[in-house]
Amino acid sequence: MAHESIQIIHDEHKGLSAMLRSLRMMVERGPGKNPESFFEVLRAMLFYIDEFPERLHHAKESALLFPPVARLAPETRDVIAQLEKEHAHGESTVRDLQHLLLAWELVGDARRAAFDDATTRYVDFYHEHMRLEESVILPAAQRVLSDADWKELDAAFATNCDPLTGKYPPDPSYERLFSRIAMQAPAPIGFGK
């Protein structure tokens, strides 16, 4: 049986994965002839990652999904401990990236390699993080959680409404953020030049 929360988690992972790929593509392209727009788009992308996945998506996984799975499927406890540790450090890691980006923008190309290297590590880390959730935790959850557990998870995740999944209109408070990314990021990432 497919549960709404599992589909939402998969959809949010796909949206985040697309944002991470776009971030990598932007860094590989570099500022080109429009550095102001380039750095603004990267700041907006990092802000999104900090604001949505780190504060909303991870919080619900940590509070509602991981505890019952760890209790009912003890073989997942080591993976859950690793994922929890990663959740705990996620916000500071994004802040470190934001600082490295600011250094590149203000100090110049001498700081580009540090941001590039940190971004590559972060994107690789995040893809592995999502892979573990999808290949270990979600299958275990499907095996061990009760209908009551799923009802609570489905209700909680249904309120996320991440517009990057393509299923929800942007929250009005984030509409400007997504518009900025889409309109200023160059094709194929967005509609800008």
Biotite code that builds the C-alpha atoms (Angstrom):
import biotite.structure as struc

atoms = struc.array([
    struc.Atom([0.000, 0.000, 0.000], chain_id="A", res_id=1, res_name="MET", atom_name="CA", element="C"),
    struc.Atom([1.359, 3.415, -0.970], chain_id="A", res_id=2, res_name="ALA", atom_name="CA", element="C"),
    struc.Atom([1.232, 6.035, 1.740], chain_id="A", res_id=3, res_name="HIS", atom_name="CA", element="C"),
    struc.Atom([0.928, 9.730, 0.982], chain_id="A", res_id=4, res_name="GLU", atom_name="CA", element="C"),
    struc.Atom([3.859, 10.641, 3.222], chain_id="A", res_id=5, res_name="SER", atom_name="CA", element="C"),
    struc.Atom([6.200, 8.280, 1.334], chain_id="A", res_id=6, res_name="ILE", atom_name="CA", element="C"),
    struc.Atom([5.200, 9.855, -1.975], chain_id="A", res_id=7, res_name="GLN", atom_name="CA", element="C"),
    struc.Atom([5.690, 13.332, -0.499], chain_id="A", res_id=8, res_name="ILE", atom_name="CA", element="C"),
    struc.Atom([9.149, 12.406, 0.808], chain_id="A", res_id=9, res_name="ILE", atom_name="CA", element="C"),
    struc.Atom([10.112, 11.008, -2.607], chain_id="A", res_id=10, res_name="HIS", atom_name="CA", element="C"),
    struc.Atom([8.728, 14.132, -4.334], chain_id="A", res_id=11, res_name="ASP", atom_name="CA", element="C"),
    struc.Atom([10.587, 16.439, -1.967], chain_id="A", res_id=12, res_name="GLU", atom_name="CA", element="C"),
    struc.Atom([13.786, 14.481, -2.515], chain_id="A", res_id=13, res_name="HIS", atom_name="CA", element="C"),
    struc.Atom([13.340, 14.833, -6.286], chain_id="A", res_id=14, res_name="LYS", atom_name="CA", element="C"),
    struc.Atom([12.781, 18.587, -5.943], chain_id="A", res_id=15, res_name="GLY", atom_name="CA", element="C"),
    struc.Atom([15.819, 18.970, -3.706], chain_id="A", res_id=16, res_name="LEU", atom_name="CA", element="C"),
    struc.Atom([17.902, 16.813, -6.028], chain_id="A", res_id=17, res_name="SER", atom_name="CA", element="C"),
    struc.Atom([16.947, 19.090, -8.936], chain_id="A", res_id=18, res_name="ALA", atom_name="CA", element="C"),
    struc.Atom([17.934, 22.144, -6.878], chain_id="A", res_id=19, res_name="MET", atom_name="CA", element="C"),
    struc.Atom([21.272, 20.528, -5.974], chain_id="A", res_id=20, res_name="LEU", atom_name="CA", element="C"),
    struc.Atom([21.985, 19.662, -9.632], chain_id="A", res_id=21, res_name="ARG", atom_name="CA", element="C"),
    struc.Atom([21.100, 23.228, -10.601], chain_id="A", res_id=22, res_name="SER", atom_name="CA", element="C"),
    struc.Atom([23.419, 24.577, -7.914], chain_id="A", res_id=23, res_name="LEU", atom_name="CA", element="C"),
    struc.Atom([26.263, 22.421, -9.295], chain_id="A", res_id=24, res_name="ARG", atom_name="CA", element="C"),
    struc.Atom([25.521, 23.542, -12.854], chain_id="A", res_id=25, res_name="MET", atom_name="CA", element="C"),
    struc.Atom([25.550, 27.194, -11.807], chain_id="A", res_id=26, res_name="MET", atom_name="CA", element="C"),
    struc.Atom([28.898, 26.812, -10.046], chain_id="A", res_id=27, res_name="VAL", atom_name="CA", element="C"),
    struc.Atom([30.388, 25.000, -13.050], chain_id="A", res_id=28, res_name="GLU", atom_name="CA", element="C"),
    struc.Atom([29.233, 27.808, -15.364], chain_id="A", res_id=29, res_name="ARG", atom_name="CA", element="C"),
    struc.Atom([30.553, 30.531, -13.114], chain_id="A", res_id=30, res_name="GLY", atom_name="CA", element="C"),
    struc.Atom([29.510, 34.172, -12.967], chain_id="A", res_id=31, res_name="PRO", atom_name="CA", element="C"),
    struc.Atom([30.146, 34.940, -16.627], chain_id="A", res_id=32, res_name="GLY", atom_name="CA", element="C"),
    struc.Atom([29.255, 38.477, -17.644], chain_id="A", res_id=33, res_name="LYS", atom_name="CA", element="C"),
    struc.Atom([26.592, 38.946, -14.976], chain_id="A", res_id=34, res_name="ASN", atom_name="CA", element="C"),
    struc.Atom([28.162, 38.237, -11.573], chain_id="A", res_id=35, res_name="PRO", atom_name="CA", element="C"),
    struc.Atom([25.497, 40.155, -9.625], chain_id="A", res_id=36, res_name="GLU", atom_name="CA", element="C"),
    struc.Atom([22.733, 37.914, -10.947], chain_id="A", res_id=37, res_name="SER", atom_name="CA", element="C"),
    struc.Atom([24.885, 34.784, -10.588], chain_id="A", res_id=38, res_name="PHE", atom_name="CA", element="C"),
    struc.Atom([25.620, 35.342, -6.908], chain_id="A", res_id=39, res_name="PHE", atom_name="CA", element="C"),
    struc.Atom([22.040, 36.384, -6.215], chain_id="A", res_id=40, res_name="GLU", atom_name="CA", element="C"),
    struc.Atom([20.713, 33.127, -7.704], chain_id="A", res_id=41, res_name="VAL", atom_name="CA", element="C"),
    struc.Atom([23.194, 31.022, -5.727], chain_id="A", res_id=42, res_name="LEU", atom_name="CA", element="C"),
    struc.Atom([22.240, 32.843, -2.518], chain_id="A", res_id=43, res_name="ARG", atom_name="CA", element="C"),
    struc.Atom([18.568, 32.198, -3.264], chain_id="A", res_id=44, res_name="ALA", atom_name="CA", element="C"),
    struc.Atom([19.242, 28.488, -3.893], chain_id="A", res_id=45, res_name="MET", atom_name="CA", element="C"),
    struc.Atom([21.142, 28.116, -0.633], chain_id="A", res_id=46, res_name="LEU", atom_name="CA", element="C"),
    struc.Atom([18.439, 30.033, 1.210], chain_id="A", res_id=47, res_name="PHE", atom_name="CA", element="C"),
    struc.Atom([15.820, 27.602, -0.152], chain_id="A", res_id=48, res_name="TYR", atom_name="CA", element="C"),
    struc.Atom([17.887, 24.595, 0.983], chain_id="A", res_id=49, res_name="ILE", atom_name="CA", element="C"),
    struc.Atom([18.309, 26.123, 4.428], chain_id="A", res_id=50, res_name="ASP", atom_name="CA", element="C"),
    struc.Atom([14.681, 27.184, 4.714], chain_id="A", res_id=51, res_name="GLU", atom_name="CA", element="C"),
    struc.Atom([12.723, 24.200, 3.417], chain_id="A", res_id=52, res_name="PHE", atom_name="CA", element="C"),
    struc.Atom([14.570, 20.873, 3.601], chain_id="A", res_id=53, res_name="PRO", atom_name="CA", element="C"),
    struc.Atom([16.663, 21.720, 6.650], chain_id="A", res_id=54, res_name="GLU", atom_name="CA", element="C"),
    struc.Atom([13.927, 23.270, 8.769], chain_id="A", res_id=55, res_name="ARG", atom_name="CA", element="C"),
    struc.Atom([10.729, 21.530, 7.660], chain_id="A", res_id=56, res_name="LEU", atom_name="CA", element="C"),
    struc.Atom([11.406, 18.250, 5.864], chain_id="A", res_id=57, res_name="HIS", atom_name="CA", element="C"),
    struc.Atom([14.174, 17.035, 8.201], chain_id="A", res_id=58, res_name="HIS", atom_name="CA", element="C"),
    struc.Atom([12.331, 18.125, 11.319], chain_id="A", res_id=59, res_name="ALA", atom_name="CA", element="C"),
    struc.Atom([9.349, 15.931, 10.444], chain_id="A", res_id=60, res_name="LYS", atom_name="CA", element="C"),
    struc.Atom([11.534, 12.954, 9.568], chain_id="A", res_id=61, res_name="GLU", atom_name="CA", element="C"),
    struc.Atom([13.392, 13.297, 12.876], chain_id="A", res_id=62, res_name="SER", atom_name="CA", element="C"),
    struc.Atom([10.307, 13.831, 15.021], chain_id="A", res_id=63, res_name="ALA", atom_name="CA", element="C"),
    struc.Atom([7.755, 11.545, 13.374], chain_id="A", res_id=64, res_name="LEU", atom_name="CA", element="C"),
    struc.Atom([9.362, 8.978, 11.066], chain_id="A", res_id=65, res_name="LEU", atom_name="CA", element="C"),
    struc.Atom([12.646, 7.944, 12.626], chain_id="A", res_id=66, res_name="PHE", atom_name="CA", element="C"),
    struc.Atom([11.546, 7.228, 16.252], chain_id="A", res_id=67, res_name="PRO", atom_name="CA", element="C"),
    struc.Atom([8.898, 4.582, 15.492], chain_id="A", res_id=68, res_name="PRO", atom_name="CA", element="C"),
    struc.Atom([11.055, 2.987, 12.780], chain_id="A", res_id=69, res_name="VAL", atom_name="CA", element="C"),
    struc.Atom([14.029, 2.777, 15.169], chain_id="A", res_id=70, res_name="ALA", atom_name="CA", element="C"),
    struc.Atom([11.798, 1.262, 17.852], chain_id="A", res_id=71, res_name="ARG", atom_name="CA", element="C"),
    struc.Atom([10.092, -1.287, 15.586], chain_id="A", res_id=72, res_name="LEU", atom_name="CA", element="C"),
    struc.Atom([12.995, -2.091, 13.236], chain_id="A", res_id=73, res_name="ALA", atom_name="CA", element="C"),
    struc.Atom([16.103, -2.108, 15.443], chain_id="A", res_id=74, res_name="PRO", atom_name="CA", element="C"),
    struc.Atom([18.308, -3.062, 12.485], chain_id="A", res_id=75, res_name="GLU", atom_name="CA", element="C"),
    struc.Atom([17.853, 0.528, 11.229], chain_id="A", res_id=76, res_name="THR", atom_name="CA", element="C"),
    struc.Atom([19.142, 2.228, 14.387], chain_id="A", res_id=77, res_name="ARG", atom_name="CA", element="C"),
    struc.Atom([22.711, 2.771, 13.152], chain_id="A", res_id=78, res_name="ASP", atom_name="CA", element="C"),
    struc.Atom([21.508, 4.283, 9.889], chain_id="A", res_id=79, res_name="VAL", atom_name="CA", element="C"),
    struc.Atom([18.986, 6.452, 11.742], chain_id="A", res_id=80, res_name="ILE", atom_name="CA", element="C"),
    struc.Atom([21.719, 7.622, 14.130], chain_id="A", res_id=81, res_name="ALA", atom_name="CA", element="C"),
    struc.Atom([23.834, 8.602, 11.116], chain_id="A", res_id=82, res_name="GLN", atom_name="CA", element="C"),
    struc.Atom([20.899, 10.399, 9.445], chain_id="A", res_id=83, res_name="LEU", atom_name="CA", element="C"),
    struc.Atom([20.044, 12.227, 12.685], chain_id="A", res_id=84, res_name="GLU", atom_name="CA", element="C"),
    struc.Atom([23.639, 13.382, 13.026], chain_id="A", res_id=85, res_name="LYS", atom_name="CA", element="C"),
    struc.Atom([23.505, 14.647, 9.446], chain_id="A", res_id=86, res_name="GLU", atom_name="CA", element="C"),
    struc.Atom([20.211, 16.436, 10.133], chain_id="A", res_id=87, res_name="HIS", atom_name="CA", element="C"),
    struc.Atom([21.752, 18.087, 13.201], chain_id="A", res_id=88, res_name="ALA", atom_name="CA", element="C"),
    struc.Atom([24.675, 19.433, 11.165], chain_id="A", res_id=89, res_name="HIS", atom_name="CA", element="C"),
    struc.Atom([22.736, 20.277, 8.009], chain_id="A", res_id=90, res_name="GLY", atom_name="CA", element="C"),
    struc.Atom([21.851, 23.831, 8.897], chain_id="A", res_id=91, res_name="GLU", atom_name="CA", element="C"),
    struc.Atom([25.413, 24.743, 9.883], chain_id="A", res_id=92, res_name="SER", atom_name="CA", element="C"),
    struc.Atom([26.735, 23.119, 6.697], chain_id="A", res_id=93, res_name="THR", atom_name="CA", element="C"),
    struc.Atom([24.456, 25.304, 4.562], chain_id="A", res_id=94, res_name="VAL", atom_name="CA", element="C"),
    struc.Atom([25.552, 28.344, 6.549], chain_id="A", res_id=95, res_name="ARG", atom_name="CA", element="C"),
    struc.Atom([29.178, 27.414, 5.861], chain_id="A", res_id=96, res_name="ASP", atom_name="CA", element="C"),
    struc.Atom([28.376, 27.261, 2.141], chain_id="A", res_id=97, res_name="LEU", atom_name="CA", element="C"),
    struc.Atom([26.686, 30.659, 2.351], chain_id="A", res_id=98, res_name="GLN", atom_name="CA", element="C"),
    struc.Atom([29.815, 32.077, 3.997], chain_id="A", res_id=99, res_name="HIS", atom_name="CA", element="C"),
    struc.Atom([32.093, 30.541, 1.349], chain_id="A", res_id=100, res_name="LEU", atom_name="CA", element="C"),
    struc.Atom([29.856, 31.971, -1.380], chain_id="A", res_id=101, res_name="LEU", atom_name="CA", element="C"),
    struc.Atom([30.029, 35.426, 0.185], chain_id="A", res_id=102, res_name="LEU", atom_name="CA", element="C"),
    struc.Atom([33.822, 35.128, 0.371], chain_id="A", res_id=103, res_name="ALA", atom_name="CA", element="C"),
    struc.Atom([33.961, 34.247, -3.339], chain_id="A", res_id=104, res_name="TRP", atom_name="CA", element="C"),
    struc.Atom([31.677, 37.157, -4.199], chain_id="A", res_id=105, res_name="GLU", atom_name="CA", element="C"),
    struc.Atom([33.489, 39.755, -2.084], chain_id="A", res_id=106, res_name="LEU", atom_name="CA", element="C"),
    struc.Atom([37.117, 38.584, -2.210], chain_id="A", res_id=107, res_name="VAL", atom_name="CA", element="C"),
    struc.Atom([37.126, 37.197, -5.739], chain_id="A", res_id=108, res_name="GLY", atom_name="CA", element="C"),
    struc.Atom([38.178, 34.134, -7.680], chain_id="A", res_id=109, res_name="ASP", atom_name="CA", element="C"),
    struc.Atom([40.853, 33.230, -5.135], chain_id="A", res_id=110, res_name="ALA", atom_name="CA", element="C"),
    struc.Atom([37.951, 31.931, -3.038], chain_id="A", res_id=111, res_name="ARG", atom_name="CA", element="C"),
    struc.Atom([36.099, 30.120, -5.829], chain_id="A", res_id=112, res_name="ARG", atom_name="CA", element="C"),
    struc.Atom([37.849, 26.756, -5.395], chain_id="A", res_id=113, res_name="ALA", atom_name="CA", element="C"),
    struc.Atom([36.888, 26.566, -1.704], chain_id="A", res_id=114, res_name="ALA", atom_name="CA", element="C"),
    struc.Atom([33.219, 27.126, -2.544], chain_id="A", res_id=115, res_name="PHE", atom_name="CA", element="C"),
    struc.Atom([33.359, 24.739, -5.497], chain_id="A", res_id=116, res_name="ASP", atom_name="CA", element="C"),
    struc.Atom([34.949, 21.960, -3.413], chain_id="A", res_id=117, res_name="ASP", atom_name="CA", element="C"),
    struc.Atom([32.532, 22.450, -0.515], chain_id="A", res_id=118, res_name="ALA", atom_name="CA", element="C"),
    struc.Atom([29.549, 22.470, -2.882], chain_id="A", res_id=119, res_name="THR", atom_name="CA", element="C"),
    struc.Atom([30.676, 19.241, -4.554], chain_id="A", res_id=120, res_name="THR", atom_name="CA", element="C"),
    struc.Atom([31.064, 17.534, -1.157], chain_id="A", res_id=121, res_name="ARG", atom_name="CA", element="C"),
    struc.Atom([27.685, 18.867, -0.008], chain_id="A", res_id=122, res_name="TYR", atom_name="CA", element="C"),
    struc.Atom([25.817, 17.730, -3.138], chain_id="A", res_id=123, res_name="VAL", atom_name="CA", element="C"),
    struc.Atom([27.418, 14.266, -2.940], chain_id="A", res_id=124, res_name="ASP", atom_name="CA", element="C"),
    struc.Atom([26.660, 14.027, 0.777], chain_id="A", res_id=125, res_name="PHE", atom_name="CA", element="C"),
    struc.Atom([23.040, 15.065, 0.304], chain_id="A", res_id=126, res_name="TYR", atom_name="CA", element="C"),
    struc.Atom([22.411, 12.571, -2.497], chain_id="A", res_id=127, res_name="HIS", atom_name="CA", element="C"),
    struc.Atom([23.811, 9.772, -0.308], chain_id="A", res_id=128, res_name="GLU", atom_name="CA", element="C"),
    struc.Atom([21.676, 10.985, 2.609], chain_id="A", res_id=129, res_name="HIS", atom_name="CA", element="C"),
    struc.Atom([18.508, 10.797, 0.508], chain_id="A", res_id=130, res_name="MET", atom_name="CA", element="C"),
    struc.Atom([19.550, 7.412, -0.917], chain_id="A", res_id=131, res_name="ARG", atom_name="CA", element="C"),
    struc.Atom([19.863, 5.958, 2.601], chain_id="A", res_id=132, res_name="LEU", atom_name="CA", element="C"),
    struc.Atom([16.464, 7.296, 3.597], chain_id="A", res_id=133, res_name="GLU", atom_name="CA", element="C"),
    struc.Atom([14.852, 5.842, 0.488], chain_id="A", res_id=134, res_name="GLU", atom_name="CA", element="C"),
    struc.Atom([16.654, 2.499, 0.436], chain_id="A", res_id=135, res_name="SER", atom_name="CA", element="C"),
    struc.Atom([16.777, 1.689, 4.165], chain_id="A", res_id=136, res_name="VAL", atom_name="CA", element="C"),
    struc.Atom([14.346, 3.770, 6.231], chain_id="A", res_id=137, res_name="ILE", atom_name="CA", element="C"),
    struc.Atom([11.289, 3.993, 3.968], chain_id="A", res_id=138, res_name="LEU", atom_name="CA", element="C"),
    struc.Atom([11.207, 0.239, 3.173], chain_id="A", res_id=139, res_name="PRO", atom_name="CA", element="C"),
    struc.Atom([11.557, -0.535, 6.895], chain_id="A", res_id=140, res_name="ALA", atom_name="CA", element="C"),
    struc.Atom([8.787, 1.957, 7.677], chain_id="A", res_id=141, res_name="ALA", atom_name="CA", element="C"),
    struc.Atom([6.498, 0.252, 5.180], chain_id="A", res_id=142, res_name="GLN", atom_name="CA", element="C"),
    struc.Atom([7.126, -3.078, 6.899], chain_id="A", res_id=143, res_name="ARG", atom_name="CA", element="C"),
    struc.Atom([6.700, -2.037, 10.530], chain_id="A", res_id=144, res_name="VAL", atom_name="CA", element="C"),
    struc.Atom([4.514, 1.064, 10.940], chain_id="A", res_id=145, res_name="LEU", atom_name="CA", element="C"),
    struc.Atom([0.867, 0.776, 11.899], chain_id="A", res_id=146, res_name="SER", atom_name="CA", element="C"),
    struc.Atom([-2.096, 2.410, 10.190], chain_id="A", res_id=147, res_name="ASP", atom_name="CA", element="C"),
    struc.Atom([-2.183, 4.951, 13.041], chain_id="A", res_id=148, res_name="ALA", atom_name="CA", element="C"),
    struc.Atom([1.497, 5.779, 12.468], chain_id="A", res_id=149, res_name="ASP", atom_name="CA", element="C"),
    struc.Atom([0.855, 6.285, 8.751], chain_id="A", res_id=150, res_name="TRP", atom_name="CA", element="C"),
    struc.Atom([-2.170, 8.445, 9.419], chain_id="A", res_id=151, res_name="LYS", atom_name="CA", element="C"),
    struc.Atom([-0.059, 10.770, 11.585], chain_id="A", res_id=152, res_name="GLU", atom_name="CA", element="C"),
    struc.Atom([2.826, 10.823, 9.073], chain_id="A", res_id=153, res_name="LEU", atom_name="CA", element="C"),
    struc.Atom([0.534, 11.422, 6.099], chain_id="A", res_id=154, res_name="ASP", atom_name="CA", element="C"),
    struc.Atom([-1.196, 14.323, 7.846], chain_id="A", res_id=155, res_name="ALA", atom_name="CA", element="C"),
    struc.Atom([2.090, 15.911, 8.921], chain_id="A", res_id=156, res_name="ALA", atom_name="CA", element="C"),
    struc.Atom([3.848, 15.641, 5.563], chain_id="A", res_id=157, res_name="PHE", atom_name="CA", element="C"),
    struc.Atom([0.752, 16.773, 3.651], chain_id="A", res_id=158, res_name="ALA", atom_name="CA", element="C"),
    struc.Atom([1.255, 20.247, 5.124], chain_id="A", res_id=159, res_name="THR", atom_name="CA", element="C"),
    struc.Atom([4.776, 20.640, 3.667], chain_id="A", res_id=160, res_name="ASN", atom_name="CA", element="C"),
    struc.Atom([3.658, 21.867, 0.214], chain_id="A", res_id=161, res_name="CYS", atom_name="CA", element="C"),
    struc.Atom([7.152, 22.182, -1.243], chain_id="A", res_id=162, res_name="ASP", atom_name="CA", element="C"),
    struc.Atom([6.641, 24.014, -4.563], chain_id="A", res_id=163, res_name="PRO", atom_name="CA", element="C"),
    struc.Atom([9.725, 22.332, -6.055], chain_id="A", res_id=164, res_name="LEU", atom_name="CA", element="C"),
    struc.Atom([7.751, 19.089, -6.258], chain_id="A", res_id=165, res_name="THR", atom_name="CA", element="C"),
    struc.Atom([5.620, 20.716, -8.951], chain_id="A", res_id=166, res_name="GLY", atom_name="CA", element="C"),
    struc.Atom([2.437, 19.745, -7.129], chain_id="A", res_id=167, res_name="LYS", atom_name="CA", element="C"),
    struc.Atom([1.789, 22.876, -5.106], chain_id="A", res_id=168, res_name="TYR", atom_name="CA", element="C"),
    struc.Atom([1.623, 26.557, -5.903], chain_id="A", res_id=169, res_name="PRO", atom_name="CA", element="C"),
    struc.Atom([4.350, 28.524, -4.133], chain_id="A", res_id=170, res_name="PRO", atom_name="CA", element="C"),
    struc.Atom([3.526, 29.762, -0.658], chain_id="A", res_id=171, res_name="ASP", atom_name="CA", element="C"),
    struc.Atom([3.016, 33.518, -1.195], chain_id="A", res_id=172, res_name="PRO", atom_name="CA", element="C"),
    struc.Atom([5.873, 34.225, 1.214], chain_id="A", res_id=173, res_name="SER", atom_name="CA", element="C"),
    struc.Atom([8.235, 32.191, -1.012], chain_id="A", res_id=174, res_name="TYR", atom_name="CA", element="C"),
    struc.Atom([6.866, 33.199, -4.397], chain_id="A", res_id=175, res_name="GLU", atom_name="CA", element="C"),
    struc.Atom([9.493, 35.931, -4.792], chain_id="A", res_id=176, res_name="ARG", atom_name="CA", element="C"),
    struc.Atom([12.285, 33.471, -3.954], chain_id="A", res_id=177, res_name="LEU", atom_name="CA", element="C"),
    struc.Atom([11.245, 30.921, -6.578], chain_id="A", res_id=178, res_name="PHE", atom_name="CA", element="C"),
    struc.Atom([10.570, 33.625, -9.137], chain_id="A", res_id=179, res_name="SER", atom_name="CA", element="C"),
    struc.Atom([14.048, 35.054, -8.566], chain_id="A", res_id=180, res_name="ARG", atom_name="CA", element="C"),
    struc.Atom([15.688, 31.657, -9.078], chain_id="A", res_id=181, res_name="ILE", atom_name="CA", element="C"),
    struc.Atom([13.629, 30.814, -12.169], chain_id="A", res_id=182, res_name="ALA", atom_name="CA", element="C"),
    struc.Atom([13.894, 34.213, -13.842], chain_id="A", res_id=183, res_name="MET", atom_name="CA", element="C"),
    struc.Atom([17.567, 34.915, -13.168], chain_id="A", res_id=184, res_name="GLN", atom_name="CA", element="C"),
    struc.Atom([19.169, 31.479, -13.464], chain_id="A", res_id=185, res_name="ALA", atom_name="CA", element="C"),
    struc.Atom([20.360, 30.840, -17.013], chain_id="A", res_id=186, res_name="PRO", atom_name="CA", element="C"),
    struc.Atom([18.839, 28.099, -19.164], chain_id="A", res_id=187, res_name="ALA", atom_name="CA", element="C"),
    struc.Atom([18.512, 25.165, -18.727], chain_id="A", res_id=188, res_name="PRO", atom_name="CA", element="C"),
    struc.Atom([18.275, 25.909, -14.981], chain_id="A", res_id=189, res_name="ILE", atom_name="CA", element="C"),
    struc.Atom([15.881, 28.816, -15.370], chain_id="A", res_id=190, res_name="GLY", atom_name="CA", element="C"),
    struc.Atom([14.681, 31.344, -17.905], chain_id="A", res_id=191, res_name="PHE", atom_name="CA", element="C"),
    struc.Atom([17.471, 33.910, -17.590], chain_id="A", res_id=192, res_name="GLY", atom_name="CA", element="C"),
    struc.Atom([20.381, 34.494, -19.919], chain_id="A", res_id=193, res_name="LYS", atom_name="CA", element="C"),
])
